[in-house]
Amino acid sequence: MAGGWARDGAVSEQIEASISDELARMKARKAPVGESLTHCAECDEEIPRARRQALPGVKLCLDCQQERDGAYKARGGINRRGSKDSQLK
């Protein structure tokens, strides 16, 4: 079911394209490499074994990593529909 001027299946295609874009962005992120540290490089707290195994090459404990990542940063999304409201902003 399409709404407005969109053809049938257009909404599903938009959702799939958005998911594909986000997956590609996530895969492009650089992952830590090398051997994990046993203690955090910033606060010297022990890095849990499960974290070291899950992320090979990790250098920071979870608290320091969350601090470094900071608050959630909203990215400007792509409005694939090109609605009239988005064009007015």
C-alpha positions in Angstrom: 0.0 0.0 0.0 1.5 3.3 -1.1 0.3 6.7 0.1 0.0 9.9 -1.9 1.9 9.9 -5.2 4.2 7.0 -4.2 3.9 3.8 -6.1 3.2 0.4 -4.5 6.2 -0.8 -2.5 7.9 2.6 -2.4 7.7 2.8 1.4 9.3 -0.7 1.8 12.1 0.3 -0.6 12.8 3.5 1.4 13.0 1.5 4.6 15.3 -1.1 3.1 17.5 1.6 1.6 17.8 3.4 5.0 18.7 0.1 6.6 21.3 -0.6 4.0 22.8 2.9 4.3 23.1 2.5 8.1 24.7 -1.0 7.9 27.2 0.3 5.4 28.0 3.2 7.7 28.5 0.8 10.7 30.7 -1.5 8.7 32.9 1.4 7.6 33.7 2.3 11.2 37.2 1.4 12.2 37.4 -1.4 14.7 40.1 -1.6 17.3 43.0 -3.9 16.2 45.8 -5.6 18.0 45.8 -7.0 21.5 43.4 -5.8 24.1 44.8 -4.1 27.2 44.0 -5.6 30.6 43.7 -2.2 32.2 42.1 1.0 30.8 44.5 3.4 29.1 42.8 6.4 30.8 41.7 5.4 34.3 43.8 2.2 34.9 40.7 0.2 35.9 40.6 -3.4 34.9 38.8 -4.1 31.6 36.4 -7.0 32.0 37.5 -10.2 30.3 34.1 -10.4 28.4 34.7 -6.9 26.9 38.3 -7.8 25.9 37.0 -10.9 24.1 34.0 -9.2 22.5 36.2 -6.3 21.1 39.7 -7.4 20.3 42.1 -4.5 20.6 40.0 -2.6 23.1 42.0 0.0 25.1 39.3 1.7 27.3 37.0 0.5 30.0 33.3 0.8 29.4 32.9 4.0 31.5 35.8 5.8 29.7 34.5 4.7 26.3 31.0 6.0 27.1 32.6 9.3 28.3 34.6 9.6 25.1 31.6 8.8 22.9 29.7 11.5 24.6 26.0 12.1 24.4 24.0 10.7 21.4 24.7 12.8 18.4 21.8 12.9 16.1 22.8 12.7 12.4 20.9 14.6 9.7 18.9 11.9 8.0 18.0 11.7 4.4 14.4 12.5 3.6 13.8 10.1 0.7 10.3 11.2 0.2 11.1 14.9 -0.3 8.0 16.0 1.5 6.8 19.6 1.2 7.5 20.2 4.9 11.2 19.1 4.5 11.6 21.4 1.6 10.4 24.4 3.5 13.0 24.1 6.3 
